[in-house]
Amino acid sequence: MRDADDPTVCICQEVTEKELLAAVALGHHDLPALREATGANTGCGDCAVDIEELLEFALPDGRTSLR
């Protein structure tokens, strides 16, 4: 069952926004790192733009840390 408060970003691997943000909080700050940590973007690849946008949101101003 899908959670309306946690949208699926990568449909192929069923990776949600919260899972990606948790991985960012653990230090995975680029697409290759998130791919390795979560499996996102390892299927069709269509979610790459969405993941990059999520990174821009989570790490504004080019920061590489949430702190």
SULZI-V882838 format. One record per helix or strand. SS is the DSSP state (alpha for helix, beta for strand). FROM is the first residue (numbers start at 1). TO is the last residue. If there is no record, write none. Layout:
SS | FROM | TO
SS | FROM | TO
This chain:
beta | 3 | 3
beta | 6 | 6
beta | 8 | 10
beta | 15 | 16
alpha | 17 | 25
alpha | 31 | 38
alpha | 48 | 58
alpha | 60 | 62
